[in-house]
Amino acid sequence: MDAVFDDTLRRAVNALGLPVGPEALARLTVFADRLLKWNRRVNLTAVTDPVELAEKHFADSLALLPRLGAARTVLDIGTGAGLPGLALACARPELEVTCCDSVGKKIAFVKVVAAELRLPVRALAVRATGVPEVDGLPRAEVVVSRAVADPERWVPLGARYLGPCGRLYAMMGRGVERTALEGGGGERVGARARRRVRAADLRRSPGHRALAPAGRASACPPGLIHEG
C-alpha cells in the first residue's frame, strides 16, 4: 500500500482523536491493500486515490468508534467492501461484527480479508428485509449503514435489527437534506430528538464530516452521521 495512504489515514485519525493504535493501523493498511488489488477484478469501489481512500472510506468509517461505547456487537447493513464494519473490527478486534450485502462478490472479499486478519467478522450475502429471523441476521447493540439516501426509510428498517438498548446509525451523503438529519428519522424509533451537529475537518481532499445524534430508542441514543 502507498505510504501516502498510511500518512493520510494517520493524520485523519489524529485529527478526529480516534483510539486507533499502530496494530490497528497495520490491519487497516492490509485491508486497503487487498481492496485495491481485488478492485482490479471486482467492482468494489470507485475511489482508488490513496488520499481519498484513506479519508472518504477508512477515516470516515472509523469516525463511528467513539459512538460505539461498550458495545460488543455490530451489524453493518449494505456493507459493500466491508465499510464500515470491517474497518471497525480492524480498530476493535474484540467486536463481533456481522456484515451483510446483497452482492455476493463483495461479501466474498470481506470474508477473505477478515480471515487473513483473523477478525471475528461474519459476512452474509443477504438483503435486509426488516425481518431478522427470515434474513438470518442477528440483532445487535449497534446497527449501521453507509451512504443512506433516505433516512425516513432506513431508520424504521434498521431499528428492527436492534438488540435491547441498541443504537442505530446512518452515514448519509451530501444529497440528504439537513432537516432529515436533524430529527427526520428519529421520531420513528420513539426518539427524543437531539439537534446538535459537530463538524470535523478530516481531509486533505475537499470536504468535512459532521456528526449529529438524532434521537433515542430504548434509552440509548441512535445517531445519524451526515457528510456536509
MOQUI-V291467 format. One record per backbone hydrogen bond with DSSP energy under -0.5 kcal/mol. CO is the residue of the C=O (numbers start at 1). NH is the residue of the N-H. If there is no record, write none. Layout:
co:CO nh:NH
co:CO nh:NH
This chain:
co:2 nh:5
co:2 nh:6
co:3 nh:7
co:4 nh:8
co:5 nh:9
co:6 nh:10
co:7 nh:11
co:8 nh:12
co:9 nh:13
co:10 nh:14
co:11 nh:15
co:12 nh:16
co:13 nh:17
co:13 nh:18
co:14 nh:17
co:18 nh:20
co:19 nh:21
co:21 nh:25
co:22 nh:26
co:23 nh:27
co:24 nh:28
co:25 nh:29
co:26 nh:30
co:27 nh:31
co:28 nh:32
co:29 nh:33
co:30 nh:34
co:31 nh:35
co:32 nh:36
co:33 nh:37
co:34 nh:38
co:35 nh:39
co:36 nh:40
co:37 nh:40
co:38 nh:41
co:38 nh:42
co:42 nh:44
co:46 nh:48
co:49 nh:53
co:50 nh:54
co:51 nh:55
co:52 nh:56
co:52 nh:57
co:53 nh:57
co:53 nh:58
co:54 nh:59
co:55 nh:60
co:57 nh:61
co:58 nh:62
co:59 nh:63
co:61 nh:64
co:62 nh:65
co:64 nh:67
co:64 nh:68
co:65 nh:68
co:65 nh:69
co:68 nh:71
co:72 nh:96
co:73 nh:142
co:74 nh:98
co:75 nh:77
co:75 nh:144
co:76 nh:79
co:76 nh:100
co:79 nh:82
co:79 nh:83
co:82 nh:84
co:82 nh:86
co:82 nh:87
co:84 nh:88
co:85 nh:89
co:86 nh:90
co:87 nh:91
co:88 nh:92
co:92 nh:95
co:93 nh:120
co:95 nh:97
co:96 nh:74
co:97 nh:122
co:98 nh:76
co:99 nh:124
co:100 nh:78
co:100 nh:79
co:101 nh:126
co:102 nh:104
co:103 nh:107
co:104 nh:108
co:105 nh:109
co:106 nh:110
co:107 nh:111
co:108 nh:112
co:109 nh:113
co:110 nh:114
co:111 nh:115
co:112 nh:116
co:113 nh:117
co:114 nh:118
co:114 nh:119
co:115 nh:118
co:119 nh:121
co:120 nh:97
co:120 nh:122
co:121 nh:123
co:122 nh:99
co:124 nh:101
co:124 nh:126
co:126 nh:128
co:130 nh:132
co:131 nh:134
co:131 nh:135
co:132 nh:136
co:132 nh:137
co:140 nh:163
co:141 nh:167
co:142 nh:75
co:143 nh:169
co:144 nh:77
co:145 nh:171
co:147 nh:149
co:150 nh:153
co:150 nh:154
co:151 nh:155
co:153 nh:157
co:154 nh:158
co:155 nh:159
co:156 nh:160
co:157 nh:160
co:158 nh:161
co:159 nh:162
co:161 nh:140
co:163 nh:166
co:167 nh:143
co:168 nh:223
co:169 nh:145
co:170 nh:172
co:170 nh:225
co:171 nh:147
co:171 nh:148
co:172 nh:227
co:173 nh:176
co:177 nh:180
co:177 nh:181
co:178 nh:182
co:179 nh:184
co:180 nh:183
co:180 nh:184
co:180 nh:185
co:181 nh:183
co:183 nh:187
co:185 nh:188
co:186 nh:189
co:186 nh:191
co:187 nh:190
co:191 nh:193
co:194 nh:196
co:195 nh:197
co:198 nh:211
co:200 nh:202
co:200 nh:209
co:207 nh:203
co:208 nh:228
co:209 nh:200
co:210 nh:226
co:211 nh:198
co:212 nh:224
co:213 nh:196
co:215 nh:222
co:217 nh:220
co:220 nh:217
co:220 nh:222
co:222 nh:214
co:222 nh:215
co:223 nh:170
co:224 nh:212
co:224 nh:226
co:225 nh:172
co:226 nh:210
co:226 nh:228
